[in-house]
């Protein structure tokens, strides 16, 4: 959860800064996209670690403007259920789904989690698509309790592959965060490895504290 009086907050991903970098960074770990407190305009453009392009799109703002992401760290600006020190991709308080699109299809997803940025129970869901056709889904129920290292994670295995992941959660009035298990350091490769986990985490009365 974000802690600053404003409520704040995974699986995979890409990025675009105010000024696009000379070369795209690998999506994972999220620390590759910026340090704690870094804001990123949506969509983010990055690579999957094997050269394939990845695009991460935030929910659209109520004004119709493009959304924005922020890099946060569990235990620092996010008081949620991820493992301490986990770098998170927060959708900056916007309700709605986060979409991750891959140039090269993947076959599995693990170690990714998302957490709603509000206290109370929520259900996290990831839907996988291939050429706009739903090919897999997974979900888990959780309750924002602020106990670090206790968040569940998604698990998908799709032999035919998927090229798009759509992450969403209930109780997302204040958005959610996506995170990846820091113990997972493999990089997704086309139709072979899983997309390293990215978990969205929303925390107990998720609030982030500004420094």
C-alpha positions as CSV (number, residue, x, y, z in Angstrom):
1,X,0.0,0.0,0.0
2,X,1.1,3.5,-0.6
3,X,1.7,5.5,2.5
4,X,1.3,9.3,2.2
5,X,-2.2,10.3,2.9
6,X,-3.0,9.5,-0.7
7,X,-3.9,6.0,-1.6
8,X,-1.6,4.1,-4.1
9,X,-0.4,0.6,-4.9
10,X,2.2,-7.1,-12.1
11,X,2.4,-10.0,-15.1
12,X,5.3,-8.0,-17.1
13,X,6.9,-5.1,-18.6
14,X,7.5,-2.2,-20.8
15,X,8.1,1.4,-20.4
16,X,8.2,4.9,-21.8
17,X,9.6,7.7,-19.9
18,X,8.8,11.4,-20.4
19,X,11.9,11.3,-22.6
20,X,12.2,7.9,-24.3
21,X,15.5,6.2,-23.5
22,X,18.0,5.7,-26.2
23,X,17.4,2.0,-26.0
24,X,14.6,0.1,-24.3
25,X,15.3,-1.5,-20.9
26,X,14.4,-5.1,-20.1
27,X,11.0,-5.1,-18.4
28,X,12.1,-7.2,-15.5
29,X,13.1,-6.7,-12.9
30,X,11.1,-3.5,-12.5
31,X,14.1,-1.8,-11.0
32,X,15.4,-1.7,-14.6
33,X,12.7,0.8,-15.4
34,X,13.7,3.3,-12.7
35,X,14.4,4.0,-9.1
36,X,11.9,4.3,-6.3
37,X,9.4,7.1,-7.0
38,X,10.1,7.2,-10.7
39,X,7.0,8.2,-12.8
40,X,6.5,6.6,-16.2
41,X,4.1,7.7,-18.9
42,X,1.8,5.1,-20.4
43,X,2.3,3.1,-22.4
44,X,5.7,1.8,-21.3
45,X,7.9,0.2,-23.9
46,X,10.6,-2.3,-22.9
47,X,11.9,-5.8,-24.0
48,X,11.2,-9.3,-22.7
49,X,14.9,-10.0,-22.1
50,X,15.4,-11.8,-25.3
51,X,14.9,-8.8,-27.6
52,X,11.2,-9.0,-28.1
53,X,9.2,-5.8,-27.6
54,X,6.8,-5.4,-24.7
55,X,4.2,-2.7,-24.1
56,X,2.5,-2.0,-20.8
57,X,-0.6,0.1,-20.8
58,X,-2.2,1.8,-17.7
59,X,-5.9,2.4,-17.2
60,X,-7.2,5.6,-18.9
61,X,-7.6,8.6,-16.6
62,X,-11.1,9.9,-16.0
63,X,-10.2,12.9,-18.1
64,X,-9.5,10.7,-21.0
65,X,-5.8,11.4,-20.7
66,X,-3.2,8.6,-20.9
67,X,-2.5,7.0,-17.5
68,X,0.8,7.0,-15.7
69,X,2.8,4.4,-13.7
70,X,5.1,4.8,-10.7
71,X,7.9,2.6,-9.5
72,X,7.6,1.8,-5.7
73,X,9.4,-0.4,-3.3
74,X,7.7,-2.7,-0.8
75,X,8.5,-1.6,2.7
76,X,9.5,1.9,1.6
77,X,6.7,3.7,-0.4
78,X,4.4,0.6,-0.4
79,X,3.2,-1.0,2.7
80,X,1.7,-4.2,1.3
81,X,2.1,-7.9,1.2
82,X,5.0,-8.3,-1.3
83,X,8.4,-9.5,0.0
84,X,10.4,-6.6,1.5
85,X,12.4,-4.7,-1.1
86,X,10.3,-5.9,-4.1
87,X,10.1,-3.3,-6.9
88,X,6.5,-2.7,-7.9
89,X,4.8,-1.1,-10.9
90,X,1.9,1.0,-9.5
91,X,-0.9,2.4,-11.7
92,X,-1.0,5.7,-9.9
93,X,-4.4,5.3,-8.3
94,X,-6.3,4.7,-11.5
95,X,-9.1,2.0,-11.4
96,X,-9.2,-0.4,-14.3
97,X,-7.0,-3.0,-16.0
98,X,-3.3,-3.0,-16.8
99,X,-2.5,-4.6,-20.2
100,X,0.8,-6.1,-21.2
101,X,1.4,-7.0,-24.9
102,X,4.2,-9.1,-26.2
103,X,5.7,-9.1,-29.7
104,X,6.9,-12.7,-29.1
105,X,4.3,-15.1,-27.6
106,X,5.0,-16.7,-24.2
107,X,3.6,-20.0,-22.8
108,X,3.6,-19.6,-19.1
109,X,3.3,-17.0,-16.3
110,X,4.4,-17.3,-12.7
111,X,5.7,-15.3,-9.8
112,X,3.5,-12.3,-10.7
113,X,1.1,-10.8,-8.2
114,X,-1.2,-7.8,-8.0
115,X,-2.5,-6.1,-4.9
116,X,-5.4,-3.6,-4.7
117,X,-4.5,-0.2,-3.2
118,X,-7.2,-0.3,-0.6
119,X,-7.8,-2.2,2.6
120,X,-10.1,-5.2,2.6
121,X,-10.7,-8.3,0.6
122,X,-10.1,-8.4,-3.2
123,X,-9.9,-10.9,-6.1
124,X,-7.0,-10.5,-8.5
125,X,-7.4,-11.9,-12.1
126,X,-5.1,-12.3,-15.1
127,X,-6.6,-13.1,-18.5
128,X,-4.3,-14.3,-21.3
129,X,-5.1,-13.7,-25.0
130,X,-3.6,-14.9,-28.3
131,X,-4.7,-12.9,-31.3
132,X,-7.5,-11.3,-29.3
133,X,-8.9,-14.8,-28.3
134,X,-9.0,-15.7,-24.6
135,X,-6.7,-18.7,-24.1
136,X,-6.3,-18.8,-20.3
137,X,-7.2,-17.2,-17.0
138,X,-6.2,-17.4,-13.4
139,X,-7.2,-15.6,-10.2
140,X,-6.8,-15.6,-6.4
141,X,-8.5,-14.1,-3.4
142,X,-6.6,-12.1,-0.9
143,X,-7.1,-9.6,1.9
144,X,-4.9,-6.5,2.3
145,X,-3.4,-7.0,5.8
146,X,0.0,-5.5,5.5
147,X,1.9,-8.7,6.3
148,X,4.9,-8.7,4.0
149,X,5.7,-11.8,2.0
150,X,2.2,-13.3,2.1
151,X,0.7,-12.3,-1.3
152,X,-0.4,-15.2,-3.5
153,X,0.8,-15.3,-7.2
154,X,-0.6,-16.2,-10.6
155,X,0.2,-19.5,-12.4
156,X,-0.6,-20.1,-16.0
157,X,0.6,-22.7,-18.5
158,X,-0.6,-22.3,-22.1
159,X,1.1,-24.6,-24.6
160,X,-0.3,-22.7,-27.6
161,X,1.1,-19.4,-26.2
162,X,-0.3,-16.0,-25.5
163,X,0.6,-12.5,-26.6
164,X,-1.4,-10.3,-24.2
165,X,-2.0,-10.3,-20.5
166,X,-4.8,-8.3,-18.8
167,X,-4.4,-7.8,-15.1
168,X,-7.3,-6.6,-13.0
169,X,-8.6,-6.7,-9.4
170,X,-11.8,-5.9,-7.5
171,X,-11.7,-3.2,-4.9
172,X,-9.5,-1.1,-7.2
173,X,-11.0,2.3,-6.7
174,X,-7.5,3.5,-5.9
175,X,-5.7,1.3,-8.4
176,X,-3.3,-1.5,-7.7
177,X,0.4,-2.5,-7.9
178,X,2.1,-5.3,-10.0
179,X,5.0,-7.1,-8.5
180,X,7.3,-10.0,-9.3
181,X,8.8,-12.4,-6.7
182,X,12.4,-11.2,-6.2
183,X,13.5,-14.9,-5.9
184,X,12.5,-15.3,-9.6
185,X,15.2,-14.0,-11.9
186,X,14.6,-15.9,-15.1
187,X,13.7,-14.0,-18.2
188,X,10.7,-14.9,-20.4
189,X,11.7,-16.2,-23.7
190,X,9.3,-16.7,-26.7
191,X,7.2,-19.8,-26.2
192,X,9.5,-21.3,-23.5
193,X,10.1,-19.6,-20.2
194,X,7.4,-17.9,-18.1
195,X,7.1,-14.2,-18.0
196,X,8.8,-13.5,-14.8
197,X,6.3,-12.8,-12.1
198,X,5.0,-9.4,-11.7
199,X,2.7,-8.8,-9.0
200,X,0.3,-6.0,-8.6
201,X,0.0,-5.1,-5.1
202,X,-2.5,-3.0,-3.3
203,X,-2.0,-2.8,0.4
204,X,-3.9,-2.4,3.5
205,X,-5.5,1.0,3.1
206,X,-2.8,1.4,0.6
207,X,-1.2,4.7,0.9
208,X,2.2,5.8,0.0
209,X,4.2,8.3,1.9
210,X,5.9,11.0,0.1
211,X,9.4,11.8,1.1
